[in-house]
Amino acid sequence: MIAEFLFKAQENLAVAQNALEQKHYNAATNRAYYAVFQAAIAALAEEGFKHPKNPHSWVQAQFTGILVTRRKLYPSKIASYLLPMQFLRDKADYEADFISKTSANIQVRQAADFILHISERLKNHETQS
């Protein structure tokens, strides 16, 4: 489950980066958020926290509350990405407004940073086991 969700996160990040290059800013924003969401699921699963349906609010709350605030496994900077990224994804998906190049760039950059932190910790955790 952990490897699968991390793979999905990395795949969505690649799609987000490609969409950004193609100037598909709404799609880039959407895929960047899902990349972060799936990476957070992988991080939670690695620490033994699983939910059968992975609701967005649960994943965000558990990642921030347990893995960042309580256990201090990840920097608070990346936890602060989650909710704003979801709001921007909601705008891209459900509102008539378009996402700007600048906003899409930020979203994709934050997704890359988030996934890098998760990947490094999971790799280090794996080599220690």
Chimera marker file (.cmm) of the C-alpha trace (Angstrom):
<marker_set name="trace">
<marker id="1" x="0.000" y="0.000" z="0.000" r="1" g="1" b="0" radius="0.5"/>
<marker id="2" x="2.796" y="2.398" z="0.878" r="1" g="1" b="0" radius="0.5"/>
<marker id="3" x="4.803" y="1.831" z="-2.289" r="1" g="1" b="0" radius="0.5"/>
<marker id="4" x="1.663" y="1.939" z="-4.424" r="1" g="1" b="0" radius="0.5"/>
<marker id="5" x="0.484" y="5.297" z="-3.083" r="1" g="1" b="0" radius="0.5"/>
<marker id="6" x="3.979" y="6.761" z="-3.331" r="1" g="1" b="0" radius="0.5"/>
<marker id="7" x="4.132" y="5.566" z="-6.952" r="1" g="1" b="0" radius="0.5"/>
<marker id="8" x="0.741" y="7.178" z="-7.641" r="1" g="1" b="0" radius="0.5"/>
<marker id="9" x="1.995" y="10.403" z="-6.039" r="1" g="1" b="0" radius="0.5"/>
<marker id="10" x="5.110" y="10.436" z="-8.214" r="1" g="1" b="0" radius="0.5"/>
<marker id="11" x="3.065" y="9.621" z="-11.306" r="1" g="1" b="0" radius="0.5"/>
<marker id="12" x="0.629" y="12.470" z="-10.608" r="1" g="1" b="0" radius="0.5"/>
<marker id="13" x="3.533" y="14.841" z="-10.010" r="1" g="1" b="0" radius="0.5"/>
<marker id="14" x="4.978" y="13.920" z="-13.407" r="1" g="1" b="0" radius="0.5"/>
<marker id="15" x="1.589" y="14.512" z="-15.037" r="1" g="1" b="0" radius="0.5"/>
<marker id="16" x="1.290" y="17.858" z="-13.215" r="1" g="1" b="0" radius="0.5"/>
<marker id="17" x="4.729" y="18.920" z="-14.432" r="1" g="1" b="0" radius="0.5"/>
<marker id="18" x="3.872" y="17.896" z="-17.986" r="1" g="1" b="0" radius="0.5"/>
<marker id="19" x="0.529" y="19.744" z="-17.828" r="1" g="1" b="0" radius="0.5"/>
<marker id="20" x="2.359" y="22.837" z="-16.570" r="1" g="1" b="0" radius="0.5"/>
<marker id="21" x="4.791" y="22.677" z="-19.500" r="1" g="1" b="0" radius="0.5"/>
<marker id="22" x="1.828" y="22.375" z="-21.877" r="1" g="1" b="0" radius="0.5"/>
<marker id="23" x="0.175" y="25.430" z="-20.225" r="1" g="1" b="0" radius="0.5"/>
<marker id="24" x="-2.707" y="23.350" z="-18.882" r="1" g="1" b="0" radius="0.5"/>
<marker id="25" x="-2.748" y="25.159" z="-15.551" r="1" g="1" b="0" radius="0.5"/>
<marker id="26" x="-6.047" y="23.796" z="-14.240" r="1" g="1" b="0" radius="0.5"/>
<marker id="27" x="-4.950" y="20.215" z="-14.884" r="1" g="1" b="0" radius="0.5"/>
<marker id="28" x="-1.516" y="20.874" z="-13.380" r="1" g="1" b="0" radius="0.5"/>
<marker id="29" x="-3.158" y="22.237" z="-10.236" r="1" g="1" b="0" radius="0.5"/>
<marker id="30" x="-5.467" y="19.244" z="-9.956" r="1" g="1" b="0" radius="0.5"/>
<marker id="31" x="-2.746" y="16.621" z="-10.426" r="1" g="1" b="0" radius="0.5"/>
<marker id="32" x="-0.330" y="18.420" z="-8.088" r="1" g="1" b="0" radius="0.5"/>
<marker id="33" x="-2.885" y="18.326" z="-5.286" r="1" g="1" b="0" radius="0.5"/>
<marker id="34" x="-3.571" y="14.628" z="-5.820" r="1" g="1" b="0" radius="0.5"/>
<marker id="35" x="0.161" y="13.921" z="-5.847" r="1" g="1" b="0" radius="0.5"/>
<marker id="36" x="0.452" y="15.497" z="-2.395" r="1" g="1" b="0" radius="0.5"/>
<marker id="37" x="-2.701" y="13.778" z="-1.146" r="1" g="1" b="0" radius="0.5"/>
<marker id="38" x="-1.418" y="10.356" z="-2.213" r="1" g="1" b="0" radius="0.5"/>
<marker id="39" x="2.018" y="10.986" z="-0.738" r="1" g="1" b="0" radius="0.5"/>
<marker id="40" x="0.368" y="11.887" z="2.573" r="1" g="1" b="0" radius="0.5"/>
<marker id="41" x="-1.568" y="8.588" z="2.459" r="1" g="1" b="0" radius="0.5"/>
<marker id="42" x="1.718" y="6.714" z="1.937" r="1" g="1" b="0" radius="0.5"/>
<marker id="43" x="3.351" y="8.557" z="4.857" r="1" g="1" b="0" radius="0.5"/>
<marker id="44" x="0.405" y="7.815" z="7.140" r="1" g="1" b="0" radius="0.5"/>
<marker id="45" x="0.361" y="4.143" z="6.143" r="1" g="1" b="0" radius="0.5"/>
<marker id="46" x="4.087" y="3.868" z="6.864" r="1" g="1" b="0" radius="0.5"/>
<marker id="47" x="3.354" y="4.968" z="10.424" r="1" g="1" b="0" radius="0.5"/>
<marker id="48" x="0.412" y="2.574" z="10.800" r="1" g="1" b="0" radius="0.5"/>
<marker id="49" x="-2.456" y="4.999" z="10.139" r="1" g="1" b="0" radius="0.5"/>
<marker id="50" x="-4.908" y="3.760" z="7.544" r="1" g="1" b="0" radius="0.5"/>
<marker id="51" x="-8.483" y="4.610" z="6.637" r="1" g="1" b="0" radius="0.5"/>
<marker id="52" x="-10.508" y="2.465" z="4.235" r="1" g="1" b="0" radius="0.5"/>
<marker id="53" x="-11.721" y="5.461" z="2.199" r="1" g="1" b="0" radius="0.5"/>
<marker id="54" x="-8.987" y="8.067" z="2.802" r="1" g="1" b="0" radius="0.5"/>
<marker id="55" x="-11.260" y="11.106" z="3.048" r="1" g="1" b="0" radius="0.5"/>
<marker id="56" x="-9.406" y="14.336" z="2.311" r="1" g="1" b="0" radius="0.5"/>
<marker id="57" x="-10.193" y="15.899" z="5.691" r="1" g="1" b="0" radius="0.5"/>
<marker id="58" x="-8.997" y="12.787" z="7.558" r="1" g="1" b="0" radius="0.5"/>
<marker id="59" x="-5.749" y="12.511" z="5.592" r="1" g="1" b="0" radius="0.5"/>
<marker id="60" x="-4.971" y="16.197" z="6.067" r="1" g="1" b="0" radius="0.5"/>
<marker id="61" x="-5.821" y="16.210" z="9.776" r="1" g="1" b="0" radius="0.5"/>
<marker id="62" x="-3.888" y="13.031" z="10.565" r="1" g="1" b="0" radius="0.5"/>
<marker id="63" x="-0.852" y="14.026" z="8.531" r="1" g="1" b="0" radius="0.5"/>
<marker id="64" x="-0.666" y="17.447" z="10.129" r="1" g="1" b="0" radius="0.5"/>
<marker id="65" x="-1.762" y="16.490" z="13.632" r="1" g="1" b="0" radius="0.5"/>
<marker id="66" x="0.137" y="13.246" z="14.087" r="1" g="1" b="0" radius="0.5"/>
<marker id="67" x="3.064" y="13.132" z="11.691" r="1" g="1" b="0" radius="0.5"/>
<marker id="68" x="3.983" y="16.816" z="11.789" r="1" g="1" b="0" radius="0.5"/>
<marker id="69" x="2.779" y="18.294" z="15.080" r="1" g="1" b="0" radius="0.5"/>
<marker id="70" x="3.027" y="15.336" z="17.472" r="1" g="1" b="0" radius="0.5"/>
<marker id="71" x="5.729" y="13.126" z="16.011" r="1" g="1" b="0" radius="0.5"/>
<marker id="72" x="7.655" y="15.866" z="14.180" r="1" g="1" b="0" radius="0.5"/>
<marker id="73" x="8.491" y="13.520" z="11.303" r="1" g="1" b="0" radius="0.5"/>
<marker id="74" x="8.018" y="16.194" z="8.643" r="1" g="1" b="0" radius="0.5"/>
<marker id="75" x="8.548" y="19.965" z="8.589" r="1" g="1" b="0" radius="0.5"/>
<marker id="76" x="5.479" y="22.084" z="9.336" r="1" g="1" b="0" radius="0.5"/>
<marker id="77" x="6.127" y="23.921" z="6.074" r="1" g="1" b="0" radius="0.5"/>
<marker id="78" x="4.886" y="20.973" z="4.018" r="1" g="1" b="0" radius="0.5"/>
<marker id="79" x="1.832" y="20.408" z="6.190" r="1" g="1" b="0" radius="0.5"/>
<marker id="80" x="0.843" y="23.989" z="5.463" r="1" g="1" b="0" radius="0.5"/>
<marker id="81" x="0.614" y="23.089" z="1.759" r="1" g="1" b="0" radius="0.5"/>
<marker id="82" x="-2.272" y="20.646" z="2.073" r="1" g="1" b="0" radius="0.5"/>
<marker id="83" x="-5.359" y="22.779" z="2.642" r="1" g="1" b="0" radius="0.5"/>
<marker id="84" x="-4.430" y="25.688" z="0.333" r="1" g="1" b="0" radius="0.5"/>
<marker id="85" x="-3.564" y="23.184" z="-2.381" r="1" g="1" b="0" radius="0.5"/>
<marker id="86" x="-6.980" y="21.573" z="-2.006" r="1" g="1" b="0" radius="0.5"/>
<marker id="87" x="-8.691" y="24.968" z="-2.179" r="1" g="1" b="0" radius="0.5"/>
<marker id="88" x="-6.818" y="25.777" z="-5.396" r="1" g="1" b="0" radius="0.5"/>
<marker id="89" x="-7.660" y="22.339" z="-6.814" r="1" g="1" b="0" radius="0.5"/>
<marker id="90" x="-11.335" y="22.967" z="-5.953" r="1" g="1" b="0" radius="0.5"/>
<marker id="91" x="-11.143" y="26.284" z="-7.823" r="1" g="1" b="0" radius="0.5"/>
<marker id="92" x="-9.580" y="24.547" z="-10.838" r="1" g="1" b="0" radius="0.5"/>
<marker id="93" x="-12.210" y="21.824" z="-10.854" r="1" g="1" b="0" radius="0.5"/>
<marker id="94" x="-15.429" y="23.450" z="-9.693" r="1" g="1" b="0" radius="0.5"/>
<marker id="95" x="-15.304" y="27.166" z="-10.470" r="1" g="1" b="0" radius="0.5"/>
<marker id="96" x="-15.528" y="29.074" z="-13.731" r="1" g="1" b="0" radius="0.5"/>
<marker id="97" x="-12.269" y="30.922" z="-12.976" r="1" g="1" b="0" radius="0.5"/>
<marker id="98" x="-9.026" y="29.696" z="-14.491" r="1" g="1" b="0" radius="0.5"/>
<marker id="99" x="-5.831" y="29.014" z="-12.596" r="1" g="1" b="0" radius="0.5"/>
<marker id="100" x="-2.977" y="31.371" z="-13.421" r="1" g="1" b="0" radius="0.5"/>
<marker id="101" x="0.445" y="30.242" z="-14.554" r="1" g="1" b="0" radius="0.5"/>
<marker id="102" x="1.913" y="31.615" z="-11.319" r="1" g="1" b="0" radius="0.5"/>
<marker id="103" x="-0.523" y="29.721" z="-9.103" r="1" g="1" b="0" radius="0.5"/>
<marker id="104" x="-0.025" y="26.501" z="-11.048" r="1" g="1" b="0" radius="0.5"/>
<marker id="105" x="3.768" y="26.891" z="-10.817" r="1" g="1" b="0" radius="0.5"/>
<marker id="106" x="3.550" y="27.295" z="-7.045" r="1" g="1" b="0" radius="0.5"/>
<marker id="107" x="1.225" y="24.311" z="-6.711" r="1" g="1" b="0" radius="0.5"/>
<marker id="108" x="3.517" y="22.035" z="-8.731" r="1" g="1" b="0" radius="0.5"/>
<marker id="109" x="6.638" y="23.274" z="-6.921" r="1" g="1" b="0" radius="0.5"/>
<marker id="110" x="5.024" y="22.629" z="-3.529" r="1" g="1" b="0" radius="0.5"/>
<marker id="111" x="3.941" y="19.160" z="-4.646" r="1" g="1" b="0" radius="0.5"/>
<marker id="112" x="7.514" y="18.350" z="-5.663" r="1" g="1" b="0" radius="0.5"/>
<marker id="113" x="8.812" y="19.580" z="-2.292" r="1" g="1" b="0" radius="0.5"/>
<marker id="114" x="6.170" y="17.601" z="-0.381" r="1" g="1" b="0" radius="0.5"/>
<marker id="115" x="6.884" y="14.388" z="-2.274" r="1" g="1" b="0" radius="0.5"/>
<marker id="116" x="10.632" y="14.821" z="-1.877" r="1" g="1" b="0" radius="0.5"/>
<marker id="117" x="10.243" y="14.985" z="1.920" r="1" g="1" b="0" radius="0.5"/>
<marker id="118" x="7.969" y="11.946" z="1.985" r="1" g="1" b="0" radius="0.5"/>
<marker id="119" x="10.164" y="9.925" z="-0.392" r="1" g="1" b="0" radius="0.5"/>
<marker id="120" x="13.351" y="10.668" z="1.541" r="1" g="1" b="0" radius="0.5"/>
<marker id="121" x="11.808" y="9.694" z="4.875" r="1" g="1" b="0" radius="0.5"/>
<marker id="122" x="10.289" y="6.502" z="3.501" r="1" g="1" b="0" radius="0.5"/>
<marker id="123" x="13.584" y="5.547" z="1.844" r="1" g="1" b="0" radius="0.5"/>
<marker id="124" x="15.539" y="6.232" z="5.046" r="1" g="1" b="0" radius="0.5"/>
<marker id="125" x="12.955" y="4.384" z="7.119" r="1" g="1" b="0" radius="0.5"/>
<marker id="126" x="13.162" y="1.403" z="4.749" r="1" g="1" b="0" radius="0.5"/>
<marker id="127" x="16.966" y="1.180" z="4.947" r="1" g="1" b="0" radius="0.5"/>
<marker id="128" x="16.834" y="1.302" z="8.761" r="1" g="1" b="0" radius="0.5"/>
<marker id="129" x="14.380" y="-1.611" z="8.930" r="1" g="1" b="0" radius="0.5"/>
<link id1="1" id2="2" r="1" g="1" b="0" radius="0.2"/>
<link id1="2" id2="3" r="1" g="1" b="0" radius="0.2"/>
<link id1="3" id2="4" r="1" g="1" b="0" radius="0.2"/>
<link id1="4" id2="5" r="1" g="1" b="0" radius="0.2"/>
<link id1="5" id2="6" r="1" g="1" b="0" radius="0.2"/>
<link id1="6" id2="7" r="1" g="1" b="0" radius="0.2"/>
<link id1="7" id2="8" r="1" g="1" b="0" radius="0.2"/>
<link id1="8" id2="9" r="1" g="1" b="0" radius="0.2"/>
<link id1="9" id2="10" r="1" g="1" b="0" radius="0.2"/>
<link id1="10" id2="11" r="1" g="1" b="0" radius="0.2"/>
<link id1="11" id2="12" r="1" g="1" b="0" radius="0.2"/>
<link id1="12" id2="13" r="1" g="1" b="0" radius="0.2"/>
<link id1="13" id2="14" r="1" g="1" b="0" radius="0.2"/>
<link id1="14" id2="15" r="1" g="1" b="0" radius="0.2"/>
<link id1="15" id2="16" r="1" g="1" b="0" radius="0.2"/>
<link id1="16" id2="17" r="1" g="1" b="0" radius="0.2"/>
<link id1="17" id2="18" r="1" g="1" b="0" radius="0.2"/>
<link id1="18" id2="19" r="1" g="1" b="0" radius="0.2"/>
<link id1="19" id2="20" r="1" g="1" b="0" radius="0.2"/>
<link id1="20" id2="21" r="1" g="1" b="0" radius="0.2"/>
<link id1="21" id2="22" r="1" g="1" b="0" radius="0.2"/>
<link id1="22" id2="23" r="1" g="1" b="0" radius="0.2"/>
<link id1="23" id2="24" r="1" g="1" b="0" radius="0.2"/>
<link id1="24" id2="25" r="1" g="1" b="0" radius="0.2"/>
<link id1="25" id2="26" r="1" g="1" b="0" radius="0.2"/>
<link id1="26" id2="27" r="1" g="1" b="0" radius="0.2"/>
<link id1="27" id2="28" r="1" g="1" b="0" radius="0.2"/>
<link id1="28" id2="29" r="1" g="1" b="0" radius="0.2"/>
<link id1="29" id2="30" r="1" g="1" b="0" radius="0.2"/>
<link id1="30" id2="31" r="1" g="1" b="0" radius="0.2"/>
<link id1="31" id2="32" r="1" g="1" b="0" radius="0.2"/>
<link id1="32" id2="33" r="1" g="1" b="0" radius="0.2"/>
<link id1="33" id2="34" r="1" g="1" b="0" radius="0.2"/>
<link id1="34" id2="35" r="1" g="1" b="0" radius="0.2"/>
<link id1="35" id2="36" r="1" g="1" b="0" radius="0.2"/>
<link id1="36" id2="37" r="1" g="1" b="0" radius="0.2"/>
<link id1="37" id2="38" r="1" g="1" b="0" radius="0.2"/>
<link id1="38" id2="39" r="1" g="1" b="0" radius="0.2"/>
<link id1="39" id2="40" r="1" g="1" b="0" radius="0.2"/>
<link id1="40" id2="41" r="1" g="1" b="0" radius="0.2"/>
<link id1="41" id2="42" r="1" g="1" b="0" radius="0.2"/>
<link id1="42" id2="43" r="1" g="1" b="0" radius="0.2"/>
<link id1="43" id2="44" r="1" g="1" b="0" radius="0.2"/>
<link id1="44" id2="45" r="1" g="1" b="0" radius="0.2"/>
<link id1="45" id2="46" r="1" g="1" b="0" radius="0.2"/>
<link id1="46" id2="47" r="1" g="1" b="0" radius="0.2"/>
<link id1="47" id2="48" r="1" g="1" b="0" radius="0.2"/>
<link id1="48" id2="49" r="1" g="1" b="0" radius="0.2"/>
<link id1="49" id2="50" r="1" g="1" b="0" radius="0.2"/>
<link id1="50" id2="51" r="1" g="1" b="0" radius="0.2"/>
<link id1="51" id2="52" r="1" g="1" b="0" radius="0.2"/>
<link id1="52" id2="53" r="1" g="1" b="0" radius="0.2"/>
<link id1="53" id2="54" r="1" g="1" b="0" radius="0.2"/>
<link id1="54" id2="55" r="1" g="1" b="0" radius="0.2"/>
<link id1="55" id2="56" r="1" g="1" b="0" radius="0.2"/>
<link id1="56" id2="57" r="1" g="1" b="0" radius="0.2"/>
<link id1="57" id2="58" r="1" g="1" b="0" radius="0.2"/>
<link id1="58" id2="59" r="1" g="1" b="0" radius="0.2"/>
<link id1="59" id2="60" r="1" g="1" b="0" radius="0.2"/>
<link id1="60" id2="61" r="1" g="1" b="0" radius="0.2"/>
<link id1="61" id2="62" r="1" g="1" b="0" radius="0.2"/>
<link id1="62" id2="63" r="1" g="1" b="0" radius="0.2"/>
<link id1="63" id2="64" r="1" g="1" b="0" radius="0.2"/>
<link id1="64" id2="65" r="1" g="1" b="0" radius="0.2"/>
<link id1="65" id2="66" r="1" g="1" b="0" radius="0.2"/>
<link id1="66" id2="67" r="1" g="1" b="0" radius="0.2"/>
<link id1="67" id2="68" r="1" g="1" b="0" radius="0.2"/>
<link id1="68" id2="69" r="1" g="1" b="0" radius="0.2"/>
<link id1="69" id2="70" r="1" g="1" b="0" radius="0.2"/>
<link id1="70" id2="71" r="1" g="1" b="0" radius="0.2"/>
<link id1="71" id2="72" r="1" g="1" b="0" radius="0.2"/>
<link id1="72" id2="73" r="1" g="1" b="0" radius="0.2"/>
<link id1="73" id2="74" r="1" g="1" b="0" radius="0.2"/>
<link id1="74" id2="75" r="1" g="1" b="0" radius="0.2"/>
<link id1="75" id2="76" r="1" g="1" b="0" radius="0.2"/>
<link id1="76" id2="77" r="1" g="1" b="0" radius="0.2"/>
<link id1="77" id2="78" r="1" g="1" b="0" radius="0.2"/>
<link id1="78" id2="79" r="1" g="1" b="0" radius="0.2"/>
<link id1="79" id2="80" r="1" g="1" b="0" radius="0.2"/>
<link id1="80" id2="81" r="1" g="1" b="0" radius="0.2"/>
<link id1="81" id2="82" r="1" g="1" b="0" radius="0.2"/>
<link id1="82" id2="83" r="1" g="1" b="0" radius="0.2"/>
<link id1="83" id2="84" r="1" g="1" b="0" radius="0.2"/>
<link id1="84" id2="85" r="1" g="1" b="0" radius="0.2"/>
<link id1="85" id2="86" r="1" g="1" b="0" radius="0.2"/>
<link id1="86" id2="87" r="1" g="1" b="0" radius="0.2"/>
<link id1="87" id2="88" r="1" g="1" b="0" radius="0.2"/>
<link id1="88" id2="89" r="1" g="1" b="0" radius="0.2"/>
<link id1="89" id2="90" r="1" g="1" b="0" radius="0.2"/>
<link id1="90" id2="91" r="1" g="1" b="0" radius="0.2"/>
<link id1="91" id2="92" r="1" g="1" b="0" radius="0.2"/>
<link id1="92" id2="93" r="1" g="1" b="0" radius="0.2"/>
<link id1="93" id2="94" r="1" g="1" b="0" radius="0.2"/>
<link id1="94" id2="95" r="1" g="1" b="0" radius="0.2"/>
<link id1="95" id2="96" r="1" g="1" b="0" radius="0.2"/>
<link id1="96" id2="97" r="1" g="1" b="0" radius="0.2"/>
<link id1="97" id2="98" r="1" g="1" b="0" radius="0.2"/>
<link id1="98" id2="99" r="1" g="1" b="0" radius="0.2"/>
<link id1="99" id2="100" r="1" g="1" b="0" radius="0.2"/>
<link id1="100" id2="101" r="1" g="1" b="0" radius="0.2"/>
<link id1="101" id2="102" r="1" g="1" b="0" radius="0.2"/>
<link id1="102" id2="103" r="1" g="1" b="0" radius="0.2"/>
<link id1="103" id2="104" r="1" g="1" b="0" radius="0.2"/>
<link id1="104" id2="105" r="1" g="1" b="0" radius="0.2"/>
<link id1="105" id2="106" r="1" g="1" b="0" radius="0.2"/>
<link id1="106" id2="107" r="1" g="1" b="0" radius="0.2"/>
<link id1="107" id2="108" r="1" g="1" b="0" radius="0.2"/>
<link id1="108" id2="109" r="1" g="1" b="0" radius="0.2"/>
<link id1="109" id2="110" r="1" g="1" b="0" radius="0.2"/>
<link id1="110" id2="111" r="1" g="1" b="0" radius="0.2"/>
<link id1="111" id2="112" r="1" g="1" b="0" radius="0.2"/>
<link id1="112" id2="113" r="1" g="1" b="0" radius="0.2"/>
<link id1="113" id2="114" r="1" g="1" b="0" radius="0.2"/>
<link id1="114" id2="115" r="1" g="1" b="0" radius="0.2"/>
<link id1="115" id2="116" r="1" g="1" b="0" radius="0.2"/>
<link id1="116" id2="117" r="1" g="1" b="0" radius="0.2"/>
<link id1="117" id2="118" r="1" g="1" b="0" radius="0.2"/>
<link id1="118" id2="119" r="1" g="1" b="0" radius="0.2"/>
<link id1="119" id2="120" r="1" g="1" b="0" radius="0.2"/>
<link id1="120" id2="121" r="1" g="1" b="0" radius="0.2"/>
<link id1="121" id2="122" r="1" g="1" b="0" radius="0.2"/>
<link id1="122" id2="123" r="1" g="1" b="0" radius="0.2"/>
<link id1="123" id2="124" r="1" g="1" b="0" radius="0.2"/>
<link id1="124" id2="125" r="1" g="1" b="0" radius="0.2"/>
<link id1="125" id2="126" r="1" g="1" b="0" radius="0.2"/>
<link id1="126" id2="127" r="1" g="1" b="0" radius="0.2"/>
<link id1="127" id2="128" r="1" g="1" b="0" radius="0.2"/>
<link id1="128" id2="129" r="1" g="1" b="0" radius="0.2"/>
</marker_set>
